Amino acid sequence: MAEEKLIGKITHYFGNIGVGVIELSGALKVGDKIRIKGGTTDFEQVVDSMQVEHQNIDAAKAGDAAGLKVADKVRTGDEVYQVTE
């Protein structure tokens, strides 16, 4: 069974480019599977790419505000979980 660990919250969503900004409370890297969950949001996706301060990165740590392309609309306050099989 998959385990989910809370690693951050959505702080902003850019609808025109489909990018969500996550304020991280845990580590996240490219290739990780995440689940974004909120009042009307609930989907899983694999992290294809991330940016911090407009620089492409492979990994982000707690305290970073990482932007990533999201598969669906997200909302401020949605929780981001890291999914491990």
Backbone hydrogen bonds, N-H to C=O, Kabsch-Sander energy under -0.5 kcal/mol:
donor,donor_aa,acceptor,acceptor_aa,energy
3,E,84,T,-3.3
5,K,82,Q,-2.0
7,I,80,V,-3.0
8,G,80,V,-1.1
9,K,23,E,-1.6
10,I,78,D,-2.8
11,T,21,V,-3.0
12,H,21,V,-1.0
14,F,19,V,-3.2
15,G,13,Y,-0.9
17,I,14,F,-1.0
18,G,14,F,-1.3
19,V,14,F,-1.7
20,G,68,L,-2.6
21,V,12,H,-2.7
22,I,20,G,-0.5
22,I,66,A,-3.1
23,E,9,K,-2.8
23,E,21,V,-0.5
24,L,22,I,-0.9
24,L,64,D,-2.8
25,S,7,I,-3.0
26,G,7,I,-1.4
28,L,60,A,-2.3
30,V,58,D,-2.8
31,G,47,V,-2.6
32,D,29,K,-2.1
33,K,83,V,-0.6
34,I,45,Q,-3.2
35,R,81,Y,-2.5
36,I,43,F,-2.7
37,K,35,R,-0.5
37,K,79,E,-2.8
38,G,41,T,-3.0
43,F,36,I,-1.7
45,Q,34,I,-2.3
47,V,32,D,-2.9
48,D,46,V,-0.7
50,M,57,I,-0.8
51,Q,67,G,-2.0
52,V,55,Q,-2.0
55,Q,52,V,-1.5
57,I,50,M,-2.0
60,A,28,L,-3.2
63,G,24,L,-3.0
64,D,61,K,-2.2
66,A,22,I,-2.2
66,A,64,D,-0.7
67,G,51,Q,-3.0
68,L,20,G,-2.5
69,K,49,S,-0.5
70,V,18,G,-2.7
77,G,10,I,-2.9
78,D,75,R,-2.4
79,E,37,K,-3.0
80,V,8,G,-3.1
81,Y,35,R,-3.1
81,Y,79,E,-0.5
82,Q,5,K,-2.9
83,V,33,K,-3.1
84,T,3,E,-2.7
84,T,82,Q,-0.5
